[in-house]
């Protein structure tokens, strides 16, 4: 059975024989005492990555779907009375052999009918009769997973039900997870430059040269390499962005705490980028930089990530002085400033949107901005795609700009 499960998983997950042997070792040492423990232990051993948890849950349910069996309706009244009495549930250790009884559904039902005829008293903590809290296949509140449950509550919350809930589905790569996952995604953006003196061992070249010298060791040194990425993070705050505060906080925390960048700077804006970018979310003009000065201060060697839902009134995006808050007084339209960023930083500027990036469902302003700046979804998968785009300078990458290139958007 375990071997069948291993081959079943291997078709959809990268599980290895080493991990399978580790699982068998855990079983042989008695570290697994019920089906719930088997679910958690096997998942932790066989899944190399949290992204696989959701797939594993589905596979677990499908493979063990026949573990919960129906029971006959003709049950004696006295047995119901035995089983429905109040009990103080005690969890007793179960033996591994009882976890997977070699019994078919028909055999279980035949055994159950036989016990119905033979049993004449209540039984608790046993491994044969219909009862409670034991290791029998019949009754309730016990620790056997292949069970005909009668009355009461499930004693171990069978793992199949846990997997059916798929409580770990948030580990899928198309959902926002946590700071650690975002850090891993951001680390895809690398540009390693050589720095300092040649004081680091080049192991590969040392081995090659030593081989050419017939075994006489020749040490080859190289310069250390450090990521040379300079990152600008521009974040929309307030209004329609309030529902996404948590997601943006995760992204900002990950970027800010990552000792991965050569330099890291951030600014705030509201709804759209206009003639000022602000140093804090209160958008105080005393702590702001004018847009023209922003472009002068940060040359095209910087990477720009804009975070916002791209949602606003159309006039805010396409008309001068269209900003809805008092201190903006934008001399140009919002799309002008966005286009200036796209042109200044070229293929080193992207937009990350917490709302789904799907042209069929995007609003007019979202489509308009996505025509100008490559737009990606604020999810692990979306961030990874964005970092791949930036790392390759946009080469051979099909983005929203390409998708919407020939789309005509009427103003009204």
Buried (B, 14 or more C-beta within 10 A) or exposed (E): EEEEBBEBBBEEBEBEEEBBEBBBEBBEEEEBBBBBBBBEBBBEBBBEEBBBBBBBBBBBBEBBEEBBBEBEEEBEEEBEEBBEEEEEEEEEEBEBEBBBBEBEEEEBBEBBEEBBEEBEEBBBEBBBBBBBBBBBBBBBBBBBBBBBBBBBEBBBEBBBBBBBEBEBEEBBBEEBBBBEBBBBBBEBBBBEEEEEEEEEEBEEBBEEBBEEEEEEEEEBEBBEBBBBBBBBBBBBBBEBBEEBEEBBEBBBBBBEEBEBBBEBBBBBBBBBBBBBBBBEEEBEEEEBBEBEEBBEEBEEEBBBBBBBBBBBBBBBBBBBEBBEEEBBEBEBBBBBBBBBBBEBBEBBBBBBBBBBBEEEEBBBBBBBBBBBBBBBBBBBBBBBBBBBBBBEEBEEBEBBBEBBEEEEEEEE
